[in-house]
Amino acid sequence: MTYVVTENCIKCKYTDCVSVCPVDCFYEGANMLVIHPDECIDCGVCEPECPADAIKPDTEPGLEDWLALNAELAEKWPVIDDQKAPPPDADEWRDKPAKLAWLSRSPGG
């Protein structure tokens, strides 16, 4: 099992999860984070820290595409190991549905 960052992170990019991760398995894109599935130790401490409820265990049904996306983007984006301020409009985007069209594949940092 691993944890997966899902669509709720897009345009919110809260980094509360990063500050509790003991293995630095989060990677930063321009407008979301992902978890490297081969580095995640399945401890689960990140899941309750996410204000957008964007982190889920990969055992939940329907997350196969998100797991693949996390794996793909974690190979391209830089690791993030320090908490940062969220984007100024993060709270406005937090509960919006269907945010995949807003995903930037550009690295963050």
MOMOFEN-V600847 format. One record per residue. N is the residue number from 1. PHI is phi in whole degrees, -180 to 180 (* if undefined). Layout:
BEGIN
n: <N,N>
phi: <PHI,PHI>
END
This chain:
BEGIN
n: <1,2,3,4,5,6,7,8,9,10,11,12,13,14,15,16,17,18,19,20,21,22,23,24,25,26,27,28,29,30,31,32,33,34,35,36,37,38,39,40,41,42,43,44,45,46,47,48,49,50,51,52,53,54,55,56,57,58,59,60,61,62,63,64,65,66,67,68,69,70,71,72,73,74,75,76,77,78,79,80,81,82,83,84,85,86,87,88,89,90,91,92,93,94,95,96,97,98,99,100,101,102,103,104,105,106,107,108,109>
phi: <*,-143,-104,-132,-88,-111,-53,-61,-76,-60,71,-101,48,-69,-117,-57,-61,-64,-69,-105,-71,-80,-123,53,-102,-94,-126,-110,-102,-62,-138,-163,-113,-136,-110,-78,-65,-83,-104,-64,-100,62,-76,81,-69,-75,-55,-73,-81,-78,-66,-97,54,-97,-108,-134,-71,-70,-80,-71,-66,85,-102,-58,-66,-71,-63,-63,-65,-59,-63,-63,-74,-64,-79,-110,-100,-78,-66,-122,-128,-130,-70,-125,-68,-72,-58,-59,-103,-57,-63,-69,-90,-52,-107,-75,-85,51,-95,-56,-63,-93,-62,-97,-89,-74,-68,-103,141>
END
